[in-house]
Amino acid sequence: MALEPLYKMKVKCAYCENVFETSRVRHSLKKAYKTDTDFCAYYKTMNPDYYVVRVCPACGFASTENFGDKLSDKQRKDFESQIKERWVPRAYEGERSWEQALETYQLALLCAQAVSEKKRLIASLLHHIAWLYRYRNDHEQEQRFMQYTLQEYIRVYELEGVGANNARLLYLIGEINRRLGNYNEAVKWFSRVVHDKKIMDGAMIRASREQWQALREEMAERKLEPTEEMKAAEQGM
């Protein structure tokens, strides 16, 4: 007998300590058949991304595994005033539609912003919302959220700087700029991945070179000439 694609796990709410059940996709079904250059994955059956956010049905606190386990007094007060007071009890257990997945991510984003979660986590939630719109071929909303994602990833970079573990972050900033048509900016970030001696991530260096080439092909198709700045950045790519 075939296993059900979803299984339930118990989660303890960081705000009200209510223990509730949330659904997850079985690990054996998490293999993507296609992945975009900004890591958006596609699945033949259920999309595991739809089930990343856990929503407490009692208070509305929405989180992912990357949220902090406990809330400070200030975080609790901020969540109460901004979200809990307006929460209408509802549950997201069981199979989720695209609309429900979007609601859970929007709620997690509001919670993350209310309790001042890490910038990298907020950027990731925005990126996932952009992907949800991509699944629906809603180009306008996807571009809107990609712009928000870009701004937040740049804030992460400004806080953390270049480090050995930040190659993926720099690559993503370059790739999102490319997807938004900011070719000059994209080249700058790809160039940082390739040239910064602290970065040893071969996969991200290779991906940056590949996307730089894709960018040049896009520019050629649109009959755009590279700027002098881009030509200088290309040296050694």
Secondary structure in CASP SS format (residue, H / E / C, confidence):
PFRMAT SS
TARGET T0000
AUTHOR 0000-0000-0000
METHOD secondary structure of the structure
MODEL  1
M C 1.00
A C 1.00
L C 1.00
E C 1.00
P C 1.00
L E 1.00
Y E 1.00
K E 1.00
M E 1.00
K E 1.00
V E 1.00
K E 1.00
C C 1.00
A C 1.00
Y C 1.00
C C 1.00
E C 1.00
N C 1.00
V E 1.00
F E 1.00
E E 1.00
T E 1.00
S E 1.00
R E 1.00
V E 1.00
R C 1.00
H H 1.00
S H 1.00
L H 1.00
K C 1.00
K C 1.00
A C 1.00
Y C 1.00
K E 1.00
T E 1.00
D C 1.00
T C 1.00
D C 1.00
F C 1.00
C C 1.00
A E 1.00
Y E 1.00
Y C 1.00
K C 1.00
T C 1.00
M C 1.00
N C 1.00
P H 1.00
D H 1.00
Y H 1.00
Y H 1.00
V C 1.00
V C 1.00
R E 1.00
V E 1.00
C C 1.00
P C 1.00
A C 1.00
C C 1.00
G C 1.00
F C 1.00
A E 1.00
S E 1.00
T C 1.00
E C 1.00
N C 1.00
F C 1.00
G C 1.00
D C 1.00
K C 1.00
L C 1.00
S C 1.00
D H 1.00
K H 1.00
Q H 1.00
R H 1.00
K H 1.00
D H 1.00
F H 1.00
E H 1.00
S H 1.00
Q H 1.00
I C 1.00
K H 1.00
E H 1.00
R H 1.00
W C 1.00
V C 1.00
P C 1.00
R C 1.00
A C 1.00
Y C 1.00
E C 1.00
G C 1.00
E C 1.00
R C 1.00
S C 1.00
W H 1.00
E H 1.00
Q H 1.00
A H 1.00
L H 1.00
E H 1.00
T H 1.00
Y H 1.00
Q H 1.00
L H 1.00
A H 1.00
L H 1.00
L H 1.00
C H 1.00
A H 1.00
Q H 1.00
A H 1.00
V C 1.00
S C 1.00
E C 1.00
K C 1.00
K H 1.00
R H 1.00
L H 1.00
I H 1.00
A H 1.00
S H 1.00
L H 1.00
L H 1.00
H H 1.00
H H 1.00
I H 1.00
A H 1.00
W H 1.00
L H 1.00
Y H 1.00
R H 1.00
Y H 1.00
R C 1.00
N C 1.00
D C 1.00
H H 1.00
E H 1.00
Q H 1.00
E H 1.00
Q H 1.00
R H 1.00
F H 1.00
M H 1.00
Q H 1.00
Y H 1.00
T H 1.00
L H 1.00
Q H 1.00
E H 1.00
Y H 1.00
I H 1.00
R H 1.00
V H 1.00
Y H 1.00
E H 1.00
L H 1.00
E H 1.00
G C 1.00
V C 1.00
G C 1.00
A C 1.00
N C 1.00
N C 1.00
A H 1.00
R H 1.00
L H 1.00
L H 1.00
Y H 1.00
L H 1.00
I H 1.00
G H 1.00
E H 1.00
I H 1.00
N H 1.00
R H 1.00
R H 1.00
L C 1.00
G C 1.00
N C 1.00
Y H 1.00
N H 1.00
E H 1.00
A H 1.00
V H 1.00
K H 1.00
W H 1.00
F H 1.00
S H 1.00
R H 1.00
V H 1.00
V H 1.00
H H 1.00
D C 1.00
K C 1.00
K C 1.00
I C 1.00
M C 1.00
D C 1.00
G H 1.00
A H 1.00
M H 1.00
I H 1.00
R H 1.00
A H 1.00
S H 1.00
R H 1.00
E H 1.00
Q H 1.00
W H 1.00
Q H 1.00
A H 1.00
L H 1.00
R H 1.00
E H 1.00
E H 1.00
M H 1.00
A H 1.00
E H 1.00
R C 1.00
K C 1.00
L C 1.00
E C 1.00
P C 1.00
T C 1.00
E H 1.00
E H 1.00
M H 1.00
K H 1.00
A H 1.00
A H 1.00
E H 1.00
Q C 1.00
G C 1.00
M C 1.00
END
